[in-house]
Amino acid sequence: MAENRRTPAAKKRAADAAADAEQELAAASRKRAALGDITNLPNPIVHAKGGGGGGGATKKTKVKIVGESTAAASAPSTAAEEGGDRGIDPPTRGAYGSDIFRYLRNREMEPKRRPLPDYMEKVQNDVSPNMRGILVDWLVGVAEEYQLVSDTLYLSISYIDRFLSSNALSRQKLQLLGVSAMLISSKYEEIAPPHVEDFCYMTDNSYTKEEVVQMEDDILKALDYELGNPTIRTFLRRFSTVAQEGHKTSSLRRYSGYTVKDLKECVQIIHDLYLGRRGGSLQAVREKYKQHKFKRVAVMPSPPDIPASYFKDVNE
């Protein structure tokens, strides 16, 4: 009877209090995925032996990353498990498909939406490629831990590179840049993005809420609030669909706009990464794609070298 006499406002307050308690319990149960201290790393730049990365033998850098992804293959099935993402193929088919794709590609090539390819040499004095690799590796684990969609991760990395293309940053603030960029991309892509406090927690509270919010503001201003970039996944959706429909190699060339020669260096670098010839200490992506929801592609065998015939243009 007492329950029935409660006013609607009182019932709402009770429901809100219960929801807050549940949220706090869930946050407390999360395992931190804090990034290890990178401020004192020696910064070796790892090159592959041959393959466009400069001479010298491969050198693995030992980097301690605190925390790891706890996303298990036995977790409840979600739409994200079906394709690594909640998103479905974008509307790039039908009457307007070609026009949409052409627009996205032109948008991707706009200078203001692309980082400088040599910003490490021209802009950064204290941040190295090795540090960036460690940060990205950590963010992959964070995205898995918090079950963020793929586009959130890709946008985060895009924001980081674009910011570093015009702003010199100290290594002490590199992780702050990373979580703040992911905060922005989460707001852009996620249905229920993590809170600022969650991102502070990710860093083991190395940064305050105020510092994260201030860096968020700095990033937005540096990017001139241009946040809606197409990502790698935007194009991968289209290309993988073409590849699975029995089209010949020349169809992929037509749909992508790139020749085999254009892609050769990139393919070789990715192949070296897969075989561990580059980035040997960075394991988050490899661990992610060992999961059953991604068909365990990270453990599939690969030949040590790519045959020369693979790069032969079918139109030649």
C-alpha beads as a LAMMPS data file, in Angstrom:
LAMMPS data file: protein, C-alpha beads

316 atoms
315 bonds

1 atom types
1 bond types

-500.0 500.0 xlo xhi
-500.0 500.0 ylo yhi
-500.0 500.0 zlo zhi

Masses

1 110.0

Atoms # bond

1 1 1 0.000 0.000 0.000
2 1 1 2.855 2.346 0.852
3 1 1 4.308 1.728 -2.619
4 1 1 0.995 2.728 -4.239
5 1 1 0.886 5.985 -2.265
6 1 1 4.255 7.127 -3.579
7 1 1 4.089 10.088 -5.942
8 1 1 5.290 9.749 -9.565
9 1 1 8.225 12.040 -8.724
10 1 1 9.265 9.829 -5.826
11 1 1 9.048 6.718 -7.994
12 1 1 11.208 8.404 -10.651
13 1 1 13.832 9.372 -8.065
14 1 1 13.940 5.803 -6.796
15 1 1 14.313 4.435 -10.322
16 1 1 17.103 6.921 -11.103
17 1 1 18.908 5.983 -7.893
18 1 1 18.704 2.288 -8.801
19 1 1 20.024 2.974 -12.298
20 1 1 22.945 5.009 -10.911
21 1 1 23.823 2.228 -8.483
22 1 1 23.797 -0.326 -11.291
23 1 1 26.041 1.873 -13.437
24 1 1 28.521 2.344 -10.586
25 1 1 28.609 -1.409 -9.976
26 1 1 29.309 -2.079 -13.660
27 1 1 32.086 0.524 -13.738
28 1 1 33.668 -0.934 -10.617
29 1 1 33.719 -4.393 -12.156
30 1 1 35.633 -3.246 -15.248
31 1 1 39.281 -4.085 -15.447
32 1 1 41.497 -1.119 -16.086
33 1 1 43.410 -1.108 -19.339
34 1 1 45.882 1.568 -18.334
35 1 1 48.819 2.248 -20.620
36 1 1 52.252 1.609 -19.193
37 1 1 54.558 4.578 -18.705
38 1 1 55.985 5.550 -22.089
39 1 1 57.654 8.746 -20.970
40 1 1 61.049 7.097 -20.375
41 1 1 61.168 4.755 -23.368
42 1 1 64.323 4.887 -25.536
43 1 1 62.196 5.250 -28.700
44 1 1 63.851 2.817 -31.102
45 1 1 62.279 2.965 -34.536
46 1 1 61.792 -0.574 -35.793
47 1 1 62.374 -1.199 -39.483
48 1 1 61.881 -4.372 -41.436
49 1 1 64.791 -5.907 -43.234
50 1 1 64.109 -4.794 -46.776
51 1 1 60.623 -3.963 -48.025
52 1 1 60.886 -0.186 -48.042
53 1 1 61.581 0.256 -44.308
54 1 1 65.316 0.880 -44.562
55 1 1 68.195 -1.499 -43.993
56 1 1 69.134 -3.370 -40.867
57 1 1 67.847 -6.387 -39.044
58 1 1 64.519 -6.427 -37.278
59 1 1 64.704 -5.397 -33.639
60 1 1 61.923 -6.139 -31.188
61 1 1 61.271 -3.518 -28.551
62 1 1 60.152 -4.770 -25.158
63 1 1 57.301 -2.580 -23.969
64 1 1 55.248 -3.331 -20.898
65 1 1 51.579 -2.582 -21.445
66 1 1 49.545 -2.726 -18.261
67 1 1 46.173 -4.391 -18.727
68 1 1 44.770 -6.428 -21.534
69 1 1 41.515 -6.972 -23.342
70 1 1 39.035 -9.061 -21.388
71 1 1 36.598 -9.508 -24.252
72 1 1 36.114 -13.256 -24.382
73 1 1 35.014 -15.337 -27.309
74 1 1 32.366 -16.831 -25.038
75 1 1 30.709 -13.474 -24.370
76 1 1 27.011 -13.112 -25.233
77 1 1 26.420 -12.802 -28.941
78 1 1 25.935 -9.256 -30.184
79 1 1 25.719 -7.571 -33.545
80 1 1 29.311 -6.444 -33.014
81 1 1 30.465 -10.055 -33.027
82 1 1 28.992 -10.742 -36.417
83 1 1 31.235 -8.277 -38.212
84 1 1 33.305 -6.639 -35.527
85 1 1 30.869 -3.751 -35.666
86 1 1 27.230 -2.843 -35.259
87 1 1 27.258 -1.026 -38.575
88 1 1 25.794 -2.470 -41.729
89 1 1 27.093 -1.761 -45.200
90 1 1 26.591 1.926 -46.000
91 1 1 24.264 2.888 -48.832
92 1 1 26.895 2.533 -51.560
93 1 1 24.797 0.305 -53.775
94 1 1 21.874 1.007 -55.997
95 1 1 21.217 4.069 -58.091
96 1 1 23.314 6.406 -55.940
97 1 1 26.069 3.996 -54.884
98 1 1 28.756 5.247 -57.259
99 1 1 28.001 8.882 -56.503
100 1 1 28.189 8.302 -52.752
101 1 1 31.466 6.420 -53.032
102 1 1 32.959 9.124 -55.267
103 1 1 31.933 11.755 -52.718
104 1 1 33.496 9.800 -49.841
105 1 1 36.756 9.309 -51.707
106 1 1 36.987 12.995 -52.605
107 1 1 36.236 13.859 -48.996
108 1 1 38.999 11.561 -47.782
109 1 1 41.527 13.266 -50.067
110 1 1 40.796 16.778 -48.767
111 1 1 44.044 18.086 -47.201
112 1 1 42.289 19.258 -44.045
113 1 1 41.060 15.710 -43.406
114 1 1 44.397 13.988 -43.894
115 1 1 47.462 14.000 -41.643
116 1 1 50.835 14.998 -43.008
117 1 1 52.720 11.861 -44.073
118 1 1 55.929 13.194 -42.492
119 1 1 54.603 15.017 -39.446
120 1 1 56.914 13.043 -37.138
121 1 1 59.947 14.593 -38.827
122 1 1 58.521 18.052 -39.539
123 1 1 56.356 18.772 -36.479
124 1 1 57.131 16.478 -33.552
125 1 1 60.243 16.823 -31.416
126 1 1 59.461 14.634 -28.422
127 1 1 57.041 12.041 -29.850
128 1 1 58.370 9.239 -32.041
129 1 1 56.764 6.710 -34.407
130 1 1 57.450 4.031 -31.809
131 1 1 55.474 5.947 -29.186
132 1 1 52.592 6.417 -31.568
133 1 1 52.593 2.670 -32.239
134 1 1 52.426 1.905 -28.515
135 1 1 49.539 4.344 -28.089
136 1 1 47.546 2.884 -30.982
137 1 1 48.204 -0.638 -29.710
138 1 1 46.832 0.378 -26.315
139 1 1 43.772 2.052 -27.846
140 1 1 42.945 -1.163 -29.707
141 1 1 42.822 -2.910 -26.334
142 1 1 40.700 -0.127 -24.825
143 1 1 38.217 -0.326 -27.704
144 1 1 37.910 -4.085 -27.127
145 1 1 37.575 -3.661 -23.362
146 1 1 34.742 -1.167 -23.706
147 1 1 33.214 -2.895 -26.742
148 1 1 33.424 0.178 -28.948
149 1 1 32.574 -0.082 -32.633
150 1 1 35.383 -0.200 -35.181
151 1 1 34.663 3.244 -36.594
152 1 1 35.232 4.762 -33.146
153 1 1 38.758 3.353 -33.069
154 1 1 39.545 4.397 -36.643
155 1 1 38.272 7.929 -36.094
156 1 1 40.291 8.188 -32.878
157 1 1 43.511 7.396 -34.720
158 1 1 42.602 9.823 -37.502
159 1 1 42.046 12.611 -34.971
160 1 1 45.365 11.815 -33.261
161 1 1 47.350 11.965 -36.506
162 1 1 45.624 15.122 -37.705
163 1 1 46.257 16.838 -34.370
164 1 1 49.920 15.809 -34.321
165 1 1 50.296 17.128 -37.881
166 1 1 49.930 20.686 -36.635
167 1 1 50.700 20.598 -32.910
168 1 1 53.993 19.614 -31.294
169 1 1 53.249 17.541 -28.200
170 1 1 55.301 16.306 -25.270
171 1 1 55.387 12.570 -24.679
172 1 1 53.830 13.106 -21.239
173 1 1 50.611 14.197 -22.940
174 1 1 50.458 11.567 -25.670
175 1 1 48.153 9.235 -23.758
176 1 1 45.993 12.223 -22.812
177 1 1 45.673 12.999 -26.525
178 1 1 44.700 9.380 -27.177
179 1 1 41.885 9.137 -24.636
180 1 1 40.562 12.589 -25.509
181 1 1 40.463 11.683 -29.207
182 1 1 38.608 8.472 -28.346
183 1 1 36.192 10.455 -26.173
184 1 1 35.323 12.632 -29.174
185 1 1 34.968 9.730 -31.601
186 1 1 32.836 7.831 -29.069
187 1 1 30.417 10.722 -28.899
188 1 1 30.306 10.750 -32.697
189 1 1 29.814 7.004 -33.266
190 1 1 28.539 5.266 -30.133
191 1 1 24.941 4.880 -29.010
192 1 1 26.034 4.949 -25.356
193 1 1 29.570 6.400 -25.252
194 1 1 31.737 6.032 -22.131
195 1 1 31.781 9.007 -19.771
196 1 1 34.735 11.316 -19.212
197 1 1 35.311 9.574 -15.885
198 1 1 35.630 6.265 -17.740
199 1 1 38.414 7.675 -19.876
200 1 1 40.218 8.953 -16.784
201 1 1 39.873 5.469 -15.308
202 1 1 41.343 3.948 -18.481
203 1 1 44.570 5.829 -17.775
204 1 1 44.619 4.688 -14.140
205 1 1 43.647 8.276 -13.296
206 1 1 46.905 9.626 -14.681
207 1 1 44.895 12.611 -15.892
208 1 1 42.056 14.522 -14.294
209 1 1 38.617 15.063 -15.774
210 1 1 39.518 18.701 -16.348
211 1 1 42.650 17.771 -18.291
212 1 1 40.734 15.376 -20.540
213 1 1 38.035 17.962 -21.223
214 1 1 40.647 20.638 -21.976
215 1 1 42.463 18.345 -24.413
216 1 1 39.117 17.516 -26.014
217 1 1 38.614 21.233 -26.604
218 1 1 42.141 21.593 -28.020
219 1 1 41.543 18.737 -30.461
220 1 1 38.215 20.112 -31.649
221 1 1 39.748 23.512 -32.312
222 1 1 42.774 22.018 -34.078
223 1 1 40.477 19.994 -36.347
224 1 1 38.180 22.981 -36.851
225 1 1 35.338 20.695 -35.731
226 1 1 35.657 18.675 -38.953
227 1 1 34.974 15.250 -37.425
228 1 1 32.995 13.262 -39.996
229 1 1 35.798 11.625 -41.914
230 1 1 35.341 8.440 -43.900
231 1 1 37.539 5.765 -42.340
232 1 1 39.337 2.662 -43.572
233 1 1 36.259 0.663 -42.695
234 1 1 34.081 2.903 -44.856
235 1 1 35.919 1.677 -47.942
236 1 1 36.657 -1.828 -46.708
237 1 1 32.944 -2.578 -46.508
238 1 1 32.576 -1.843 -50.209
239 1 1 35.757 -3.564 -51.386
240 1 1 35.180 -6.742 -49.384
241 1 1 31.670 -6.982 -50.805
242 1 1 33.029 -6.725 -54.344
243 1 1 35.711 -9.327 -53.593
244 1 1 33.134 -11.807 -52.258
245 1 1 30.807 -11.575 -55.223
246 1 1 33.001 -13.466 -57.674
247 1 1 34.193 -10.411 -59.563
248 1 1 37.494 -10.538 -61.390
249 1 1 40.572 -8.663 -60.183
250 1 1 39.926 -5.857 -62.668
251 1 1 36.607 -5.143 -60.883
252 1 1 38.435 -4.344 -57.625
253 1 1 40.668 -1.997 -59.577
254 1 1 37.652 -0.256 -61.054
255 1 1 35.816 0.025 -57.740
256 1 1 38.834 1.160 -55.702
257 1 1 40.427 3.442 -58.264
258 1 1 43.886 2.037 -57.509
259 1 1 46.206 -0.066 -59.635
260 1 1 48.217 -3.023 -58.341
261 1 1 51.346 -0.886 -58.587
262 1 1 49.740 1.742 -56.331
263 1 1 49.155 -0.848 -53.609
264 1 1 52.375 -2.857 -53.803
265 1 1 54.350 -1.081 -51.079
266 1 1 51.390 -0.977 -48.714
267 1 1 50.664 -4.687 -49.226
268 1 1 54.279 -5.580 -48.506
269 1 1 54.298 -3.531 -45.299
270 1 1 51.097 -5.186 -44.084
271 1 1 52.579 -8.586 -44.940
272 1 1 55.676 -7.774 -42.881
273 1 1 53.483 -6.711 -39.974
274 1 1 51.523 -9.938 -40.148
275 1 1 54.710 -12.019 -40.063
276 1 1 56.130 -10.008 -37.161
277 1 1 58.900 -8.382 -39.155
278 1 1 57.623 -5.021 -37.985
279 1 1 56.023 -3.946 -34.726
280 1 1 56.984 -7.151 -32.951
281 1 1 56.182 -5.750 -29.490
282 1 1 52.739 -4.472 -30.482
283 1 1 50.317 -7.337 -30.014
284 1 1 46.838 -5.903 -29.392
285 1 1 45.663 -6.155 -33.014
286 1 1 47.029 -9.689 -33.306
287 1 1 45.306 -10.753 -30.083
288 1 1 42.068 -9.122 -31.197
289 1 1 41.964 -11.058 -34.445
290 1 1 42.719 -14.351 -32.747
291 1 1 39.156 -14.301 -31.458
292 1 1 36.559 -16.629 -32.948
293 1 1 34.255 -13.732 -33.798
294 1 1 36.915 -12.593 -36.290
295 1 1 37.401 -16.139 -37.650
296 1 1 40.851 -16.261 -35.959
297 1 1 42.434 -14.715 -39.043
298 1 1 45.518 -13.708 -37.041
299 1 1 46.638 -17.339 -36.827
300 1 1 46.149 -18.209 -40.485
301 1 1 49.410 -19.254 -42.194
302 1 1 51.064 -16.935 -44.682
303 1 1 53.976 -17.503 -47.093
304 1 1 57.223 -15.762 -46.152
305 1 1 57.229 -13.813 -49.402
306 1 1 54.562 -12.533 -51.759
307 1 1 54.987 -13.994 -55.277
308 1 1 55.894 -11.440 -57.941
309 1 1 52.925 -12.629 -59.989
310 1 1 50.641 -11.267 -57.283
311 1 1 51.557 -7.739 -58.345
312 1 1 51.156 -8.275 -62.053
313 1 1 48.499 -6.030 -63.509
314 1 1 45.864 -8.106 -65.286
315 1 1 45.495 -5.377 -67.896
316 1 1 49.148 -5.422 -68.890

Bonds

1 1 1 2
2 1 2 3
3 1 3 4
4 1 4 5
5 1 5 6
6 1 6 7
7 1 7 8
8 1 8 9
9 1 9 10
10 1 10 11
11 1 11 12
12 1 12 13
13 1 13 14
14 1 14 15
15 1 15 16
16 1 16 17
17 1 17 18
18 1 18 19
19 1 19 20
20 1 20 21
21 1 21 22
22 1 22 23
23 1 23 24
24 1 24 25
25 1 25 26
26 1 26 27
27 1 27 28
28 1 28 29
29 1 29 30
30 1 30 31
31 1 31 32
32 1 32 33
33 1 33 34
34 1 34 35
35 1 35 36
36 1 36 37
37 1 37 38
38 1 38 39
39 1 39 40
40 1 40 41
41 1 41 42
42 1 42 43
43 1 43 44
44 1 44 45
45 1 45 46
46 1 46 47
47 1 47 48
48 1 48 49
49 1 49 50
50 1 50 51
51 1 51 52
52 1 52 53
53 1 53 54
54 1 54 55
55 1 55 56
56 1 56 57
57 1 57 58
58 1 58 59
59 1 59 60
60 1 60 61
61 1 61 62
62 1 62 63
63 1 63 64
64 1 64 65
65 1 65 66
66 1 66 67
67 1 67 68
68 1 68 69
69 1 69 70
70 1 70 71
71 1 71 72
72 1 72 73
73 1 73 74
74 1 74 75
75 1 75 76
76 1 76 77
77 1 77 78
78 1 78 79
79 1 79 80
80 1 80 81
81 1 81 82
82 1 82 83
83 1 83 84
84 1 84 85
85 1 85 86
86 1 86 87
87 1 87 88
88 1 88 89
89 1 89 90
90 1 90 91
91 1 91 92
92 1 92 93
93 1 93 94
94 1 94 95
95 1 95 96
96 1 96 97
97 1 97 98
98 1 98 99
99 1 99 100
100 1 100 101
101 1 101 102
102 1 102 103
103 1 103 104
104 1 104 105
105 1 105 106
106 1 106 107
107 1 107 108
108 1 108 109
109 1 109 110
110 1 110 111
111 1 111 112
112 1 112 113
113 1 113 114
114 1 114 115
115 1 115 116
116 1 116 117
117 1 117 118
118 1 118 119
119 1 119 120
120 1 120 121
121 1 121 122
122 1 122 123
123 1 123 124
124 1 124 125
125 1 125 126
126 1 126 127
127 1 127 128
128 1 128 129
129 1 129 130
130 1 130 131
131 1 131 132
132 1 132 133
133 1 133 134
134 1 134 135
135 1 135 136
136 1 136 137
137 1 137 138
138 1 138 139
139 1 139 140
140 1 140 141
141 1 141 142
142 1 142 143
143 1 143 144
144 1 144 145
145 1 145 146
146 1 146 147
147 1 147 148
148 1 148 149
149 1 149 150
150 1 150 151
151 1 151 152
152 1 152 153
153 1 153 154
154 1 154 155
155 1 155 156
156 1 156 157
157 1 157 158
158 1 158 159
159 1 159 160
160 1 160 161
161 1 161 162
162 1 162 163
163 1 163 164
164 1 164 165
165 1 165 166
166 1 166 167
167 1 167 168
168 1 168 169
169 1 169 170
170 1 170 171
171 1 171 172
172 1 172 173
173 1 173 174
174 1 174 175
175 1 175 176
176 1 176 177
177 1 177 178
178 1 178 179
179 1 179 180
180 1 180 181
181 1 181 182
182 1 182 183
183 1 183 184
184 1 184 185
185 1 185 186
186 1 186 187
187 1 187 188
188 1 188 189
189 1 189 190
190 1 190 191
191 1 191 192
192 1 192 193
193 1 193 194
194 1 194 195
195 1 195 196
196 1 196 197
197 1 197 198
198 1 198 199
199 1 199 200
200 1 200 201
201 1 201 202
202 1 202 203
203 1 203 204
204 1 204 205
205 1 205 206
206 1 206 207
207 1 207 208
208 1 208 209
209 1 209 210
210 1 210 211
211 1 211 212
212 1 212 213
213 1 213 214
214 1 214 215
215 1 215 216
216 1 216 217
217 1 217 218
218 1 218 219
219 1 219 220
220 1 220 221
221 1 221 222
222 1 222 223
223 1 223 224
224 1 224 225
225 1 225 226
226 1 226 227
227 1 227 228
228 1 228 229
229 1 229 230
230 1 230 231
231 1 231 232
232 1 232 233
233 1 233 234
234 1 234 235
235 1 235 236
236 1 236 237
237 1 237 238
238 1 238 239
239 1 239 240
240 1 240 241
241 1 241 242
242 1 242 243
243 1 243 244
244 1 244 245
245 1 245 246
246 1 246 247
247 1 247 248
248 1 248 249
249 1 249 250
250 1 250 251
251 1 251 252
252 1 252 253
253 1 253 254
254 1 254 255
255 1 255 256
256 1 256 257
257 1 257 258
258 1 258 259
259 1 259 260
260 1 260 261
261 1 261 262
262 1 262 263
263 1 263 264
264 1 264 265
265 1 265 266
266 1 266 267
267 1 267 268
268 1 268 269
269 1 269 270
270 1 270 271
271 1 271 272
272 1 272 273
273 1 273 274
274 1 274 275
275 1 275 276
276 1 276 277
277 1 277 278
278 1 278 279
279 1 279 280
280 1 280 281
281 1 281 282
282 1 282 283
283 1 283 284
284 1 284 285
285 1 285 286
286 1 286 287
287 1 287 288
288 1 288 289
289 1 289 290
290 1 290 291
291 1 291 292
292 1 292 293
293 1 293 294
294 1 294 295
295 1 295 296
296 1 296 297
297 1 297 298
298 1 298 299
299 1 299 300
300 1 300 301
301 1 301 302
302 1 302 303
303 1 303 304
304 1 304 305
305 1 305 306
306 1 306 307
307 1 307 308
308 1 308 309
309 1 309 310
310 1 310 311
311 1 311 312
312 1 312 313
313 1 313 314
314 1 314 315
315 1 315 316
